[in-house]
Amino acid sequence: MGGKRLPNWLIYQRISLFLYLAGAILLLIYALGFISNIYIFYAYGSKGLVDFYNEMQIVNDDFLWKAVIAIIFSLVLFLLQLGKFPAGFFTLIITAVIAAVSVLFCIGSFFTLVEIKEMYLNLDFSSLNRFIQRGTINYSQSTFTFDLGIAGYVLFLASSIFMLITVIRNAFKERGGLQITDSALPANLRAEERGKK
């Protein structure tokens, strides 16, 4: 005998939460490997390349902290039981704040990546050429790392907005209007609330 089918609103809400979590994890992985390909700038490069590498370390720390915070946000959303219930008033406020901060993260990181991509294209790589020709190092100029990050933050921006729209829609439609009751209330109070309906 098959189990009870989940309502569509809950399926979409769960999808939005998992997309947000997946995006946060992917951004963390991206941040962990962000400067691994340019360490040779520090080891073999000119002062300009070393300065660029040092600047990228600061950017990398920023990306890393943003990714960690996004994962914490994901855990908060799951703790609020948005995977089981439509949002109440307080949960909706928290979700809106999380989505707004995530959007700001994405916008800031997007413009940072665009800026450092331009800086990278203007670097002088001549100091690396002799090491490349000798076979000491293996490096080819590429903006792939920056393009990947730009795409990643655009997708995470989309997932944040999708999550917020889904939660808002379900909070109003499935509850028959926004109420001060909250999905994060203790189970016994939620049971009493459902029993009154």
Residue frames as qw, qx, qy, qz and C-alpha x, y, z in Angstrom:
[[0.000, 0.890, 0.456, 0.000, 0.00, 0.00, 0.00],
 [0.451, 0.457, -0.018, 0.767, 1.55, 3.27, -1.08],
 [0.291, -0.408, -0.429, 0.752, 2.19, 6.10, 1.34],
 [0.158, 0.878, 0.393, -0.226, 0.33, 9.35, 1.28],
 [0.558, 0.485, 0.187, 0.647, 1.51, 11.63, -1.51],
 [0.314, -0.409, -0.207, 0.831, 3.12, 14.88, -0.39],
 [0.284, 0.873, 0.347, -0.192, 1.21, 18.03, -1.35],
 [0.622, 0.598, 0.113, 0.493, 2.74, 20.04, -4.18],
 [0.095, -0.937, 0.127, -0.312, 3.43, 23.07, -2.00],
 [0.715, -0.611, 0.335, 0.054, 5.52, 20.97, 0.38],
 [0.861, 0.191, 0.267, 0.388, 7.44, 19.36, -2.49],
 [0.396, 0.775, 0.032, 0.491, 8.37, 22.77, -3.90],
 [0.356, -0.882, 0.207, -0.228, 9.27, 24.11, -0.48],
 [0.846, -0.367, 0.331, 0.199, 11.55, 21.15, 0.20],
 [0.746, 0.441, 0.197, 0.458, 13.14, 21.51, -3.22],
 [0.123, 0.905, -0.062, 0.402, 13.83, 25.19, -2.55],
 [0.586, -0.751, 0.296, -0.070, 15.47, 24.36, 0.79],
 [0.877, -0.118, 0.354, 0.304, 17.65, 21.62, -0.66],
 [0.581, 0.667, 0.124, 0.450, 18.67, 23.83, -3.58],
 [0.145, -0.929, 0.187, -0.284, 19.71, 26.53, -1.13],
 [0.750, -0.540, 0.377, 0.065, 21.68, 24.02, 0.96],
 [0.856, 0.222, 0.295, 0.363, 23.31, 22.48, -2.14],
 [0.362, 0.841, 0.007, 0.401, 24.27, 25.94, -3.37],
 [0.384, -0.862, 0.288, -0.160, 25.84, 26.82, -0.02],
 [0.850, -0.289, 0.395, 0.194, 27.87, 23.59, 0.02],
 [0.737, 0.484, 0.227, 0.413, 29.07, 24.14, -3.56],
 [0.103, 0.929, -0.115, 0.337, 30.14, 27.69, -2.69],
 [0.629, -0.687, 0.363, 0.002, 32.11, 26.30, 0.26],
 [0.867, 0.047, 0.368, 0.332, 33.88, 23.80, -2.02],
 [0.491, 0.767, 0.112, 0.397, 34.58, 26.62, -4.48],
 [0.201, -0.932, 0.218, -0.209, 36.06, 28.82, -1.75],
 [0.793, -0.466, 0.369, 0.133, 38.29, 26.00, -0.48],
 [0.763, 0.113, 0.421, 0.476, 39.87, 25.61, -3.91],
 [0.269, 0.942, 0.173, -0.101, 39.71, 29.22, -5.04],
 [0.066, 0.912, -0.393, -0.100, 43.43, 30.11, -4.92],
 [0.829, -0.246, 0.476, 0.161, 44.95, 26.64, -5.27],
 [0.758, 0.497, 0.289, 0.308, 45.68, 27.22, -8.97],
 [0.284, 0.878, -0.085, 0.377, 47.53, 30.50, -8.45],
 [0.712, -0.661, 0.107, 0.214, 49.88, 29.55, -5.61],
 [0.760, 0.146, 0.199, 0.602, 52.67, 29.55, -8.21],
 [0.140, 0.880, 0.084, 0.446, 52.20, 33.34, -8.41],
 [0.517, -0.830, 0.186, -0.099, 53.56, 33.52, -4.88],
 [0.852, -0.295, 0.329, 0.281, 56.30, 30.94, -5.43],
 [0.641, 0.102, 0.436, 0.623, 57.58, 31.98, -8.88],
 [0.259, 0.825, 0.413, 0.285, 55.94, 35.26, -9.83],
 [0.286, 0.407, -0.097, 0.862, 57.01, 38.88, -9.96],
 [0.008, -0.127, -0.527, 0.841, 56.00, 41.39, -7.30],
 [0.468, 0.025, -0.173, -0.866, 52.82, 42.15, -9.25],
 [0.670, -0.094, -0.681, -0.281, 51.79, 38.50, -9.26],
 [0.375, -0.124, -0.753, 0.526, 52.67, 38.11, -5.57],
 [0.186, 0.070, 0.273, -0.941, 50.56, 41.17, -4.73],
 [0.615, -0.037, -0.404, -0.676, 47.67, 39.71, -6.74],
 [0.595, -0.107, -0.794, 0.072, 47.99, 36.39, -4.87],
 [0.167, -0.115, -0.621, 0.757, 47.94, 38.19, -1.50],
 [0.396, 0.037, -0.004, -0.917, 44.83, 40.10, -2.59],
 [0.656, -0.052, -0.617, -0.431, 43.19, 36.82, -3.58],
 [0.372, -0.094, -0.827, 0.411, 43.83, 35.42, -0.11],
 [0.167, 0.138, 0.393, -0.894, 41.72, 38.21, 1.36],
 [0.586, 0.091, -0.316, -0.741, 38.99, 37.59, -1.22],
 [0.558, 0.000, -0.826, -0.080, 39.16, 33.86, -0.53],
 [0.120, -0.119, -0.748, 0.642, 38.65, 34.40, 3.21],
 [0.394, 0.157, 0.120, -0.898, 35.59, 36.51, 2.41],
 [0.644, 0.090, -0.560, -0.513, 34.15, 33.82, 0.12],
 [0.419, -0.004, -0.882, 0.217, 34.85, 31.14, 2.74],
 [0.073, 0.149, 0.617, -0.770, 33.05, 32.96, 5.53],
 [0.526, 0.156, -0.116, -0.828, 30.07, 33.72, 3.30],
 [0.616, 0.060, -0.729, -0.292, 29.77, 30.04, 2.38],
 [0.268, -0.080, -0.845, 0.456, 29.97, 28.95, 6.03],
 [0.263, 0.174, 0.366, -0.875, 27.30, 31.48, 7.01],
 [0.596, 0.128, -0.391, -0.689, 25.08, 30.28, 4.14],
 [0.518, -0.031, -0.855, -0.002, 25.36, 26.69, 5.41],
 [0.055, -0.161, -0.693, 0.701, 24.43, 27.86, 8.93],
 [0.440, 0.158, -0.007, -0.884, 21.45, 29.67, 7.39],
 [0.588, 0.047, -0.694, -0.413, 20.43, 26.39, 5.72],
 [0.346, -0.119, -0.867, 0.337, 20.51, 24.57, 9.05],
 [0.168, 0.173, 0.416, -0.877, 18.39, 27.31, 10.63],
 [0.546, 0.119, -0.311, -0.769, 15.78, 26.94, 7.87],
 [0.588, -0.043, -0.796, -0.138, 15.60, 23.18, 8.45],
 [0.190, -0.129, -0.749, 0.621, 15.41, 23.67, 12.23],
 [0.345, 0.157, 0.165, -0.910, 12.40, 25.93, 11.62],
 [0.448, 0.217, 0.863, -0.087, 10.81, 22.84, 10.02],
 [0.413, 0.535, -0.160, -0.719, 10.11, 24.48, 6.70],
 [0.206, 0.208, -0.891, -0.348, 10.47, 21.01, 5.22],
 [0.053, -0.301, -0.941, 0.149, 7.25, 20.01, 6.99],
 [0.030, 0.747, 0.581, -0.321, 5.06, 23.09, 7.48],
 [0.273, 0.758, 0.210, 0.553, 4.26, 26.39, 5.79],
 [0.357, 0.125, -0.369, 0.849, 5.95, 29.32, 7.50],
 [0.240, -0.809, -0.506, 0.180, 4.28, 31.24, 10.28],
 [0.063, 0.992, 0.039, 0.099, 4.87, 34.93, 10.91],
 [0.419, -0.798, 0.399, 0.168, 8.19, 34.70, 12.74],
 [0.735, -0.042, 0.573, 0.360, 9.58, 31.98, 10.47],
 [0.514, 0.741, 0.331, 0.277, 8.68, 34.10, 7.45],
 [0.080, -0.984, 0.161, 0.001, 10.55, 37.08, 8.90],
 [0.597, -0.534, 0.541, 0.255, 13.63, 34.95, 9.59],
 [0.713, 0.289, 0.547, 0.329, 13.46, 33.45, 6.08],
 [0.336, 0.912, 0.167, 0.168, 13.18, 36.91, 4.53],
 [0.277, -0.890, 0.345, 0.112, 16.22, 38.13, 6.47],
 [0.694, -0.241, 0.609, 0.300, 18.24, 35.05, 5.44],
 [0.628, 0.556, 0.458, 0.294, 17.24, 35.50, 1.79],
 [0.133, 0.989, 0.002, 0.061, 18.06, 39.22, 1.88],
 [0.429, -0.735, 0.484, 0.203, 21.51, 38.62, 3.39],
 [0.726, 0.040, 0.615, 0.305, 22.14, 35.84, 0.85],
 [0.498, 0.789, 0.297, 0.204, 21.20, 38.15, -2.02],
 [0.079, -0.969, 0.233, 0.030, 23.61, 40.80, -0.69],
 [0.653, -0.413, 0.579, 0.260, 26.33, 38.13, -0.42],
 [0.701, 0.357, 0.541, 0.298, 25.78, 37.16, -4.04],
 [0.318, 0.930, 0.126, 0.133, 25.73, 40.69, -5.41],
 [0.283, -0.877, 0.372, 0.110, 28.89, 41.65, -3.53],
 [0.671, -0.259, 0.639, 0.274, 30.73, 38.49, -4.59],
 [0.655, 0.602, 0.417, 0.187, 29.57, 38.86, -8.20],
 [0.228, 0.965, -0.069, 0.111, 31.07, 42.33, -8.54],
 [0.479, -0.703, 0.507, 0.142, 34.21, 41.27, -6.67],
 [0.748, 0.033, 0.605, 0.271, 34.76, 38.43, -9.14],
 [0.525, 0.792, 0.247, 0.190, 34.14, 40.70, -12.13],
 [0.066, -0.965, 0.254, -0.007, 36.70, 43.16, -10.75],
 [0.537, -0.551, 0.613, 0.178, 39.41, 40.58, -10.00],
 [0.772, 0.351, 0.484, 0.214, 38.85, 38.92, -13.37],
 [0.372, 0.914, 0.020, 0.162, 39.68, 42.25, -14.99],
 [0.319, -0.830, 0.456, 0.033, 42.74, 42.58, -12.73],
 [0.778, -0.153, 0.582, 0.179, 43.86, 39.09, -13.73],
 [0.693, 0.610, 0.320, 0.215, 43.59, 39.88, -17.44],
 [0.197, 0.949, -0.151, 0.195, 45.88, 42.90, -16.95],
 [0.700, -0.604, 0.341, 0.168, 48.62, 40.97, -15.10],
 [0.388, 0.722, -0.561, -0.116, 52.11, 40.59, -16.56],
 [0.964, -0.171, 0.185, -0.083, 52.88, 36.87, -16.74],
 [0.584, 0.690, -0.411, 0.118, 56.33, 37.26, -18.30],
 [0.211, -0.626, 0.684, -0.309, 58.09, 36.33, -15.04],
 [0.805, -0.082, 0.530, -0.254, 56.44, 32.88, -15.21],
 [0.773, 0.564, -0.177, -0.231, 57.35, 32.18, -18.83],
 [0.276, 0.616, -0.732, 0.090, 60.93, 31.07, -18.19],
 [0.405, -0.215, 0.813, -0.359, 59.76, 28.58, -15.57],
 [0.803, 0.346, 0.288, -0.390, 57.04, 27.32, -17.91],
 [0.621, 0.655, -0.405, -0.148, 59.54, 26.93, -20.76],
 [0.058, 0.501, -0.839, 0.205, 61.92, 24.95, -18.51],
 [0.668, -0.199, -0.679, -0.230, 59.06, 22.70, -17.43],
 [0.135, 0.113, -0.685, 0.707, 59.47, 23.78, -13.79],
 [0.354, 0.300, 0.555, -0.690, 55.81, 24.69, -13.59],
 [0.087, 0.329, 0.813, 0.473, 52.74, 23.91, -15.65],
 [0.103, 0.596, 0.453, -0.655, 50.44, 26.90, -15.96],
 [0.180, 0.366, 0.571, 0.712, 48.21, 28.37, -18.63],
 [0.143, 0.072, 0.203, -0.966, 46.32, 31.63, -18.35],
 [0.242, -0.412, -0.805, -0.351, 42.60, 31.11, -17.83],
 [0.283, -0.250, 0.226, -0.898, 39.69, 33.00, -16.32],
 [0.556, -0.235, -0.751, -0.268, 37.76, 29.77, -15.72],
 [0.346, -0.259, -0.709, 0.557, 38.03, 30.05, -11.91],
 [0.095, 0.206, 0.211, -0.951, 36.46, 33.50, -11.95],
 [0.466, -0.026, -0.488, -0.737, 33.80, 32.61, -14.53],
 [0.490, -0.234, -0.840, 0.017, 32.86, 29.56, -12.47],
 [0.183, -0.289, -0.588, 0.733, 32.47, 31.70, -9.36],
 [0.264, 0.113, -0.095, -0.953, 30.34, 34.26, -11.20],
 [0.548, -0.125, -0.662, -0.496, 28.04, 31.50, -12.45],
 [0.431, -0.232, -0.816, 0.308, 27.91, 29.93, -8.99],
 [0.033, -0.267, -0.440, 0.857, 26.88, 33.12, -7.25],
 [0.400, 0.034, -0.314, -0.860, 24.28, 33.89, -9.91],
 [0.567, -0.182, -0.766, -0.244, 22.75, 30.44, -9.37],
 [0.331, -0.275, -0.716, 0.550, 22.85, 30.84, -5.59],
 [0.166, 0.127, 0.100, -0.973, 21.15, 34.20, -5.97],
 [0.534, -0.073, -0.528, -0.657, 18.41, 32.50, -8.00],
 [0.527, -0.230, -0.812, 0.095, 18.02, 29.73, -5.40],
 [0.137, -0.200, -0.531, 0.812, 17.73, 32.30, -2.59],
 [0.354, 0.089, -0.088, -0.927, 14.99, 34.20, -4.41],
 [0.577, -0.097, -0.702, -0.406, 13.19, 30.97, -5.37],
 [0.389, -0.213, -0.802, 0.400, 13.29, 29.83, -1.74],
 [0.054, 0.201, 0.363, -0.908, 11.87, 33.12, -0.48],
 [0.467, 0.040, -0.336, -0.817, 9.09, 33.24, -3.10],
 [0.553, -0.133, -0.805, -0.167, 8.13, 29.63, -2.35],
 [0.284, -0.241, -0.727, 0.578, 8.02, 30.16, 1.41],
 [0.197, 0.168, 0.156, -0.953, 6.01, 33.40, 1.09],
 [0.515, -0.019, -0.537, -0.667, 3.54, 31.81, -1.33],
 [0.539, -0.204, -0.817, 0.021, 2.97, 28.81, 0.95],
 [0.146, -0.164, -0.588, 0.778, 2.74, 30.93, 4.08],
 [0.347, 0.157, 0.057, -0.923, -0.18, 32.89, 2.64],
 [0.605, 0.066, -0.527, -0.594, -1.94, 30.30, 0.51],
 [0.565, -0.076, -0.821, 0.035, -1.66, 27.14, 2.62],
 [0.174, -0.220, -0.675, 0.682, -2.42, 28.87, 5.93],
 [0.008, -0.751, -0.627, -0.209, -5.31, 30.82, 4.47],
 [0.051, -0.924, 0.022, -0.378, -3.57, 34.09, 5.28],
 [0.443, 0.374, -0.579, 0.573, -0.49, 34.91, 7.32],
 [0.677, -0.665, -0.268, -0.169, -0.90, 34.10, 11.01],
 [0.161, -0.804, 0.480, -0.314, 1.13, 34.89, 14.09],
 [0.918, -0.242, 0.313, -0.035, 1.43, 31.14, 14.77],
 [0.161, 0.755, -0.611, -0.174, 4.77, 29.67, 13.78],
 [0.910, 0.176, -0.365, -0.088, 6.02, 26.37, 12.38],
 [0.427, 0.387, -0.655, 0.489, 8.85, 26.56, 14.91],
 [0.568, -0.478, 0.261, -0.617, 6.48, 26.37, 17.88],
 [0.284, -0.255, 0.900, -0.212, 6.65, 23.30, 20.12],
 [0.194, -0.073, -0.896, -0.393, 4.98, 20.20, 18.70],
 [0.038, -0.463, -0.827, 0.317, 2.18, 20.17, 21.30],
 [0.159, 0.575, 0.180, -0.783, 1.17, 23.74, 20.42],
 [0.230, 0.258, -0.623, -0.701, 1.22, 22.97, 16.71],
 [0.126, -0.229, -0.961, -0.091, -1.00, 19.93, 17.41],
 [0.067, 0.566, 0.596, -0.566, -3.45, 22.12, 19.32],
 [0.189, 0.482, -0.199, -0.832, -3.46, 24.61, 16.46],
 [0.230, 0.085, -0.816, -0.523, -4.19, 21.90, 13.90],
 [0.062, -0.342, -0.920, 0.182, -6.89, 20.44, 16.14],
 [0.160, 0.541, 0.360, -0.743, -8.76, 23.73, 16.16],
 [0.235, 0.332, -0.467, -0.785, -8.97, 23.77, 12.36]]
